[in-house]
Amino acid sequence: MVQKTLDQLLISLPEVKAGKGIWQNPFHEFDVYDHSLDFVKHIKDLTDDLNLIVAGYLHDIGKPVCKIPTYKDGVLQEKEPGKPYHRFKNHEHVGANMVREMNSNIFLQYGLDKIKIADLVECHFIPMKNIREMRKTTTFDNFMEKYNALEREFDGCNVSRKEIMTMFLADKLAQGKGCTDKHELFAIRNAVLGKDVFLKEIYNLQQKEYHTI
């Protein structure tokens, strides 16, 4: 009952509803609003931690605020006429600050940690941002530099890498049909969490996927 009431509250927040009709890129099946709801569906399969679930609802509330239409060679990129794609520079930082400025009573009445939720929102994009840099590399040494940069960024967070990677996994799955890189991303997730994954295998996988002519 508590979860259902909390879900209804979060869905009705103006900051969450603002994502309706805002399209991201061809790799996302849903607009920002439906993507967030799908994120929550996936993260509920991974954890029952209410802080992470609430962070799921709020993880992209910065996108409507900082959206910029996407152009390529001067041409507006669209899902279909009238539905432009967007990019969202620093959306995670904007979103985290929005959480910090929200009414604390919303969090207190459900025993939630507002500061932690803001930190989760701020850190949720760290894996994808660094993985994009890893994909650009053409030598294993350079790949390791980028991977180690990812590790250092995790170490600077106020939330655990396990929590961040749980957010990341739900975020990727919530791309819907556009999530075609699961094998690579799950391998990186396992490496970050200290499981038995060889980084050279991830490097070779990325080389094959992103540098094969």
PEVEN-V782445 format. One record per pair of residues at least 12 apart in sequence whose C-alpha atoms are under 10 Angstrom apart, sorted by the first residue. I is the first residue (numbers start at 1). J is the second residue. Records with the same first field share a line. If there is no record, write none. Layout:
# PEVEN-V782445
I->J / J
This chain:
# PEVEN-V782445
2->110
3->50 / 53 / 110
5->110
6->50 / 54 / 106 / 107 / 109 / 110
7->37 / 40 / 53 / 54 / 57
9->106
10->54 / 57 / 58 / 106
11->33 / 36 / 37 / 57 / 58
13->57 / 58
14->61
15->33 / 57 / 58 / 60 / 61 / 62 / 63 / 64 / 65 / 95 / 98 / 99 / 102
16->32 / 33 / 34 / 36 / 37 / 57 / 58 / 59 / 60 / 61 / 62 / 63 / 64
17->32 / 33 / 34 / 36 / 61 / 64
18->32 / 33 / 61 / 62 / 63 / 64 / 65
19->31 / 32 / 33 / 34 / 35 / 36 / 60 / 61 / 62 / 63 / 64 / 65
20->32 / 33 / 34 / 35 / 64
21->33 / 34 / 64 / 83 / 84
22->34 / 63 / 64 / 67 / 69 / 83 / 84 / 85 / 86
23->35 / 64 / 67 / 69 / 78 / 79 / 83 / 84 / 85 / 86 / 87
24->63 / 67 / 68 / 69 / 70 / 78 / 79 / 83 / 84 / 85 / 86 / 87 / 88 / 175
25->70 / 77 / 78 / 79 / 84 / 85 / 86 / 87 / 175 / 178
26->77 / 78 / 79 / 85 / 175 / 177 / 178
27->172 / 175 / 176 / 177 / 178 / 179 / 180
28->172 / 173 / 174 / 175 / 176 / 177 / 178 / 179
29->79 / 174 / 175 / 176 / 177 / 178 / 179
30->174 / 175 / 176 / 177 / 178
31->83 / 85 / 175
32->60 / 61 / 63 / 64
33->57 / 60 / 61 / 64
34->174 / 175
35->56 / 57 / 60 / 171 / 172 / 173 / 174 / 175 / 176
36->55 / 56 / 57 / 58 / 59 / 60 / 61 / 170 / 171 / 174 / 175
37->56 / 57 / 58 / 174
38->56 / 57 / 170 / 171 / 173 / 174 / 175 / 176
39->53 / 55 / 56 / 57 / 59 / 167 / 168 / 169 / 170 / 171 / 172 / 173 / 174 / 175 / 176
40->52 / 53 / 54 / 55 / 56 / 57 / 58 / 167 / 170 / 171 / 174
41->53 / 56 / 57 / 170 / 173 / 174
42->56 / 166 / 167 / 169 / 170 / 171 / 172 / 173 / 174
43->55 / 56 / 166 / 167 / 168 / 169 / 170 / 171 / 173 / 174
44->56 / 170
45->170
46->166 / 167 / 169 / 170
47->163 / 166 / 167
49->112 / 163
50->110 / 111 / 112 / 113 / 117
51->107 / 110 / 111 / 112 / 113 / 114 / 115 / 116 / 117 / 118 / 120 / 163
52->112 / 113 / 116 / 117 / 120 / 121 / 163 / 164 / 166 / 167
53->117 / 167
54->107 / 112 / 113 / 114 / 117 / 118 / 120 / 121
55->96 / 99 / 114 / 116 / 117 / 118 / 119 / 120 / 121 / 122 / 124 / 167
56->117 / 120 / 121 / 124 / 167 / 168 / 170 / 171
57->121
58->92 / 95 / 96 / 98 / 99 / 117 / 118 / 120 / 121
59->91 / 92 / 95 / 96 / 99 / 117 / 118 / 120 / 121 / 122 / 123 / 124 / 125 / 167 / 171
60->88 / 91 / 92 / 93 / 94 / 95 / 96 / 121 / 122 / 124 / 125 / 171
61->91 / 92 / 94 / 95 / 96 / 98 / 99 / 121
62->88 / 89 / 90 / 91 / 92 / 93 / 94 / 95 / 96 / 97 / 98 / 99 / 121
63->86 / 87 / 88 / 89 / 90 / 91 / 92 / 94 / 95
64->86 / 88 / 91 / 95
65->88 / 91 / 94 / 95 / 98
66->86 / 87 / 88 / 89 / 90 / 91 / 94 / 95
67->85 / 86 / 87 / 88 / 89 / 90 / 91
68->84 / 85 / 86 / 87 / 88 / 89
69->83 / 84 / 85 / 86 / 87 / 88
70->84 / 85 / 86 / 87 / 88
71->84 / 85 / 86 / 87
90->122 / 125
91->121 / 122 / 125
92->118 / 119 / 120 / 121 / 122 / 123 / 124 / 125 / 126
93->118 / 119 / 121 / 122 / 123 / 124 / 125
94->121 / 122
95->118 / 119 / 121 / 122
96->115 / 116 / 117 / 118 / 119 / 120 / 121 / 122 / 123
97->118 / 119 / 121 / 122
98->118 / 121
99->114 / 115 / 117 / 118 / 119 / 121 / 122
100->114 / 115 / 116 / 117 / 118 / 119
101->114 / 118
102->114
115->158
116->158 / 159
117->159
119->157 / 158 / 159 / 164
120->157 / 158 / 159 / 160 / 163 / 164 / 167
121->164 / 167
122->157 / 164
123->153 / 154 / 156 / 157 / 158 / 159 / 160 / 161 / 163 / 164 / 165 / 167 / 168
124->161 / 163 / 164 / 165 / 166 / 167 / 168 / 169 / 171
125->164 / 165 / 167 / 168 / 171
126->150 / 151 / 153 / 154 / 157 / 164 / 165 / 168
127->147 / 150 / 151 / 153 / 154 / 161 / 164 / 165 / 167 / 168 / 169 / 185 / 188 / 189 / 192
128->150 / 168 / 171 / 172 / 185
129->150
130->146 / 147 / 148 / 149 / 150 / 151 / 153
131->143 / 146 / 147 / 150 / 184 / 185 / 188 / 206
132->146
133->145 / 146 / 147 / 149 / 150
134->146 / 147 / 149 / 150 / 202 / 203 / 206 / 207
135->202 / 203 / 205 / 206 / 207 / 209 / 210 / 211
136->206 / 207 / 210 / 211
137->203 / 206 / 207 / 210 / 211
138->203 / 204 / 206 / 207 / 210 / 211
139->203 / 204 / 207
140->199 / 200 / 203 / 204 / 207
143->199 / 200 / 202 / 203 / 206
144->199 / 200 / 203
147->188 / 192 / 199 / 203
150->192
151->192
154->192
161->189 / 192 / 193
162->189 / 190 / 192 / 193
164->189
165->186 / 188 / 189 / 190 / 192 / 193
166->189
168->185 / 186 / 189
169->182 / 185 / 186 / 189
172->185 / 186
181->209
183->202 / 205
184->201 / 202 / 203 / 205 / 206 / 209
185->202
187->199 / 201 / 202
188->202
